[in-house]
């Protein structure tokens, strides 16, 4: 019964990590980015060294946690460097998949139906987190499409306003609208 409570506590921690708000992405210099990669590599070596004293599944769990920590840190670094929505989604995906890998590894301490239930619960948490990441991606794409639609509508209004003019003024107005709205 204690293992089930430990697993449920682990799921709560995983859910908290997944719900942890994404840090505000800020551009960083190439040197800071490279230094971050070096730091993450050093952290992984230190984490793996900390796992050496453990044995059996505890060691496997420790190594899975270290690998997951590295993967999330790299995704977070990349998002901090580029500030792209796609990298934000990669960060959410990395968090979900890393949490699943650790939770699944923890299930190896159990056997029989308890292990099967444990794996299914871990998979359910991952599926939900990946769905949230996909939803964020779709929302970003919808915003891009909406912005394009708004630009197109503004262009049409501007062209219509140019129609009220005559001669060179009309031609200049249309040319200016094309430049303003990226039409050639």
C-alpha positions in Angstrom: 0.0 0.0 0.0 2.9 2.3 0.7 4.2 2.0 -2.9 0.8 3.1 -4.2 0.8 6.1 -2.0 4.4 6.9 -3.1 3.3 6.5 -6.8 0.3 8.8 -6.2 2.6 11.4 -4.6 4.9 11.1 -7.6 2.0 11.7 -10.0 1.1 14.8 -8.0 4.7 16.1 -8.4 4.7 15.3 -12.1 1.4 17.1 -12.5 2.8 20.1 -10.6 5.9 20.2 -12.9 3.7 20.0 -16.0 1.4 22.8 -14.7 4.4 24.9 -13.7 4.0 28.0 -15.7 6.4 28.5 -18.6 9.1 31.0 -17.9 8.8 34.2 -19.9 11.1 33.6 -22.8 13.7 36.2 -23.3 16.3 36.3 -26.0 19.8 35.5 -24.8 23.2 35.8 -26.4 24.9 33.0 -28.3 27.6 32.9 -25.6 24.9 32.5 -22.9 23.2 29.8 -24.9 26.5 27.9 -25.3 27.3 28.3 -21.6 23.9 27.0 -20.8 24.5 23.9 -22.9 27.8 23.3 -21.1 26.2 23.7 -17.7 23.4 21.3 -18.6 26.0 18.7 -19.7 27.9 19.2 -16.4 24.7 18.9 -14.4 23.9 15.6 -16.2 27.4 14.2 -15.3 26.9 15.2 -11.7 23.4 13.7 -11.5 24.6 10.4 -13.0 27.5 10.3 -10.6 24.9 10.7 -7.8 23.1 7.7 -9.1 26.1 5.5 -9.0 25.7 4.7 -5.3 22.2 3.3 -5.9 21.3 -0.1 -7.1 18.6 -2.0 -8.9 15.5 0.0 -9.9 16.4 2.9 -7.6 19.4 3.5 -9.9 17.2 3.2 -13.0 14.8 5.7 -11.6 17.6 8.1 -10.7 19.1 7.8 -14.2 15.7 8.4 -15.8 15.3 11.5 -13.6 18.7 12.7 -14.7 18.0 12.2 -18.4 14.6 13.8 -18.1 16.1 16.8 -16.3 18.6 17.2 -19.1 16.0 16.9 -21.8 13.7 19.5 -20.1 16.7 21.8 -19.4 17.8 21.7 -23.0 14.2 22.4 -24.3 13.9 25.3 -21.8 17.3 26.7 -22.9 16.2 26.5 -26.6 12.9 28.2 -25.8 14.7 30.9 -23.9 17.1 31.4 -26.8 14.6 31.5 -29.6 11.4 32.5 -27.8 9.5 30.7 -30.6 6.0 29.1 -29.9 7.2 25.9 -31.5 10.0 25.6 -28.9 7.5 26.3 -26.2 5.5 23.3 -27.4 8.7 21.2 -27.5 9.4 22.2 -23.9 5.9 21.1 -22.9 6.4 17.8 -24.8 9.8 17.3 -23.2 8.3 17.8 -19.7 5.5 15.3 -20.4 7.7 12.6 -21.9 10.3 12.9 -19.2 7.8 12.7 -16.4 6.3 9.7 -18.1 9.7 8.0 -18.4 10.4 8.5 -14.7 6.9 7.4 -13.6 7.0 4.3 -15.7 10.4 3.4 -14.3 9.0 3.8 -10.8 6.3 1.3 -11.7 9.0 -1.4 -12.1 9.1 -1.7 -8.3 5.6 -3.2 -8.4 4.3 -6.4 -10.0 1.2 -7.9 -11.4 -2.0 -5.8 -11.6 -0.5 -3.0 -9.4 2.3 -2.5 -12.0 -0.2 -2.5 -14.9 -2.4 0.1 -13.1 0.7 2.1 -12.3 1.9 2.1 -16.0 -1.7 3.0 -17.2 -1.9 5.9 -14.7 1.5 7.2 -15.8 0.5 6.9 -19.5 -2.7 8.8 -18.8 -0.8 11.7 -17.2 1.5 11.8 -20.3 -1.4 11.7 -22.8 -3.1 14.5 -21.0 0.0 16.6 -20.9 0.8 16.0 -24.6 -2.8 16.9 -25.5 -2.3 20.2 -23.6 0.9 20.8 -25.6 -0.9 20.1 -28.9 -3.7 22.4 -27.9 -1.2 25.2 -27.3 0.2 24.6 -30.7 -3.2 24.7 -32.3 -4.1 27.9 -30.5 -0.8 29.5 -31.8 -1.6 28.5 -35.3 -5.2 29.8 -35.0 -3.8 33.2 -33.8 -1.4 33.3 -36.8 -4.3 32.6 -39.1 -6.5 35.2 -37.4 -3.8 37.8 -37.7 -3.5 37.0 -41.4 -7.3 37.3 -41.9 -7.3 40.7 -40.1 -4.4 42.0 -42.3 -6.3 40.9 -45.4 -9.5 42.6 -44.2 -7.5 45.8 -43.4 -5.9 45.6 -46.9 -9.3 45.3 -48.6 -10.6 48.3 -46.6 -7.6 50.4 -47.6 -8.0 49.5 -51.2 -11.6 50.4 -51.1 -10.7 53.8 -49.6 -8.2 54.3 -52.4 -11.1 53.7 -54.9 -12.6 57.0 -53.9 -9.5 58.8 -55.2 -8.7 59.6 -58.8 -5.6 59.6 -61.0 -2.1 59.6 -59.5 -3.5 59.9 -56.0 -5.4 56.6 -56.5 -2.3 54.9 -57.9 -0.1 56.2 -55.1 -2.6 55.1 -52.5 -2.8 51.6 -53.9 1.0 51.3 -54.1 1.3 52.5 -50.5 -1.3 49.9 -49.4 0.5 47.1 -51.2 3.8 48.0 -49.5 2.1 48.4 -46.1 0.4 45.1 -46.3 3.2 43.2 -48.0 1.4 42.7 -51.4 3.4 43.0 -54.6 
